[in-house]
Amino acid sequence: MGESIGKVGIIGLGFVGLPLALAFVRKGFEMIGIDLDQNKIAKLDQGQSYVRDIDDSEIAQAQASGRFAVSSRYEDIKAADSIIICVPTPLTPYHTPDLSYLIDTCNRLSPHLQQGQLIVLESSTFPGTTKEVVQPILERGKLRVGKDIYLAYSPERIDPGNSLAIEQIPKLASGVTEACLDKVYDLYSQVFDSVVKVSSTEAAETAKLLENTFRLVNISFINEFAHICDTMKIDVWEVIDAAGTKPYGFTVFYPGPGAGGHCIPVDPLYMQWKARQFGVQSQFIEL
């Protein structure tokens, strides 16, 4: 059993939280994972993975280290130095943000917070969520952000099926206060090859939405472009490869079945919803 260099709690052991948990274990951290899904807990206890990009052997290796534990009890989070929230942020049937999982998580977490803990939100969400939604719930007790506890936002950048290791993907880090930013930067610098400081949680939240809105707009466009080329009897694949030789000002996208996945069809609508509160909207997202 290797000696732990710190204890991290991760809430939400899905396709974002589980790879992140294993990355912390590989770097020498003790990890406690929290998930209310008893099926996930049972599978992990049996050394089984339910995430496509993670083999059973990786779960077994983490368990063998003696630093990998999972639970459905939020009170087990008390011993963690840092707590990372990786819960879903889907849409309602009305295409508005559904923060029910996040709010429920914060309500369950709040009574168990300890002095000095760092809480990091990784879920994709609209600008202002960390300060306007998460912070008030976490401060219901006597603990205050920036003084007693630390609150940060660092958007996940998991890309299922991508061979790039999670540690190799640059990590954005932001905090509610400078002290919060320092805390999250110090934590992630021990795991990720590159950590990029962002001036505010709102800027970091918006950066994640920009990344996925960029992909949505371009995936949608290239599918439309492919249809045009097909109608004109022009090989769209040759056209894309030819355009891709330009060393600047062009990003290659390929035609496919559409803009799918957990985030790409969802995140732009989070941005659109927030923009409308300021009296503006994106015609590209609307299209």
N, C-alpha and C positions, 0 to 999 in steps of 0.2 A: 504494500500500500504506500503510495507516494504522499508526501506531506503537503497539506493544502496551503495555498498562499492567500486564501480568502474564501468566503462563502457567498454564493450567488443564488438567489431564488428567482425562478422563471415561472411566470403565470401564463398558462396556455401552451400546451405541448403539441401544437400542430406543425404544419410544414415550415413555419417560421421559428417557433420556440424550441422544437426538438433539435434541429441542427445547431442552433445557437447554444443550447445547453451542452451538447457534445463538444463544441469548440472550446467552451470554458473548461470543461473537464480535461481536454487535451493539453490546455495551458497550465494545468496544475491547480485549478480552483475546485473547491467542494461545491457541488450543485444540488439544490433541492428543487424539483419540478412540481408545480401544482397544476392539476387539471381536474375539473369536476366530472369528466367522462371516465367512468369506472372501467370501460372497455380498454381505453388507452392505458390506464394504470396497470390493469391486469396483463396486457400484452408486454409492457415494458418490464414488469416484474418477472415475466417468463422469458425475457431476453429477446422479444420479438419486436420488429419494427413495422410500423404501419405507414411510414413515409417512403415513397418510391425511391428517393435518392439515398436512402440510408439502409445499409445492410444489417441483418441481425448481428453480424460479427462486430459491428461498431457499438451496438448496445451492450453486447457481452464484454467487450473490451472496457467500456466505461464502467460497467458493474464491477469488473475485476479490479479496477483501480481503487475501489472502496470510497470513491468520491461522488458517486451518482446515486441519488435517491429520488423517488417520486411519491406523491401523496395527493389526496383530494382534500386535505384539511388545511385551511388557511392559517391556522394557528402555528403550523410548522414553519411558517415564513419568519417568525420572530428571530430566529437565530441567524438570518442572512444579513450580511453587510450591505448588499445591494439587491434590489428587486427589479426585475425587468418584466414589463407587461406586454404580452404578445397575443392579444385576443382579437377575434374577428371584428371588423367594422363594415358590415354589409349595408345594403340599401333597404328601405321600407318598400312596400308595394307601390308607394307613390313616388319612388325614385328620390327620396330624401335620406339624409344620413340616419343610420340606425346605430346609435351608441349604447344600446341596451346591454350588450355584453361588457363593454368598457365600464359603464356606470355600475353594473352589478359587481364587477371585479373590484372597483374602488370602494364600494360600500362594504364588501366582505373584507377587504384589506385594511381599511382605516382603523378598526379597533385593535389591530395587532401590530401597528407600526411602533418602532423603537427609536429612541434618540440616536441621531447620527446616521440613520439609514439613507441610502440613495435609492430613489424610485425613478425608473426610466420607462417611458412609453415608447414602444416601437410600432404600434399599429398605425396604418395609414389613415389620416383623418384631415378634417378641414382646419385652416389656420385659426388658431385661438383655442383649440381643444384643450391643450395642456394647461393653460392658465385659467380658462373660463369654465371648464368642466371638471378636470381632474383635481386641480389644486384646491378648490373649495371643499370637495369631499374629503380629501386627505387632511385638511386643516380643521375638521369638525371638532377634534379634540384639542389638546393644549399645544400640540406640536405645530411649529410654524416653518414654512418653506424658506430656506436660505439661512435659517438660524438653528433649528432643531432637526429638521430633515431636509433632504435635497431632492429637487425635482428636475428631471431632464427629459428631452425628447431626442430620439435618434432613430430615424426611419429605417425599417428593414429593407434590405435589397436582395432578398432571396429570389432566385430565378430557377424554378424547378426544371431539371433536365440539363442545366448548365454545368459543365465540368469544372468550372472555376471554383476553387475552395472558398468557403465563406470568409476565411481570414484574409484572403487576397482582395476582397472587394472593399474599396475605401469606405470608411464609416463616417457619416455626418454626425456631429455632436453639438447639442445646444442645451442651454440651461435657463431656468427662470431667473437666476441670479448668477453673478460671476463665480461665486462659490460653488453653485450647482454645476456650472460648466466645467470648472476645474475638476470636480469629482468625477463626472462622467467621462471626461477626457482621460483622466488617469486610469479609470477602469478599463475602457476599451483599448487604450494603448497597450495594455498587457495581452491583448488577444488579436487585434487586427494589425496588419502591416502598415496601414495608413489611417489616421483619424483626422478629419477636417473639422475645425471649429467653425460654427455658424453663429452669428451675432445674437439671434433670438430664436425662441421656440417657434414663433410664427413663421420665420424665414425657413427653418428646417422643415416644418410641416408643409409649406408651400413648395419647397424644392422637390419633395416626394411626389406631390400632385403634378408638378411640371414634368417630371420624368415619365410618369405613366400617361399623362395627357399627350405628350409628344409621341409616345408609342401608339396611342389610340388613333390620333389624327393621321399618322403616317401609314399605319397598317390599313386603315380604312381607305386612304388615298391610293395605296399601291394595289389594293384589290380592285378598285374602280379603274385604275390605269390598266391593269391586266385585262379587264373586260374590253376596254377600248382597243388595246393592241390585238386581242383575239378577233374582234370584229373586223379590224383592218388587215388581218392575216400577217401580223408582225410578231416575231418571237420575243415575248416580253422578257424572257430569261436572258437572252442575248443583250437586249437593251439595258437591262439592269446591270449586267456584268460590264458592259461598255461604259456606262455612266459611273460605275464604281471605281474605274481607274483614275478618276479625278482625285487628286490628293487633298482637296479642301472643299468645303461648302456643300458636300453631299454625303448623306448617310444611307447605306444600303438597307432596304427593306424588301422582303420577298412576299409574293402572293400566298395566301393560305385560306383556311376555312373561315377566317374572321377574327375579330378582336375578342379572344376568349381569356380564360384564366380567372384567378381570384380577384385581381386588382384592376387590370386595364379597362374593363367595361364599367368599373365602379368608381374609381378614384376621381375621374374627371367630373362626375356628377356631384361629388363632394365640393369640388372647386366651384362649379356652376352655382350650387346652392348658396355657398358663402358669398359669391360675387353678387348675387341678386339682392342680398341684404344691403349692399352698397349701391344699388341701383344700376349695376352693369351686368353684362353677361357675355359669354363667348359664343359667337356665331358658329365657330368651328366645332365646339363641343355639341352645340344644339344640332347641327347637321349630323 
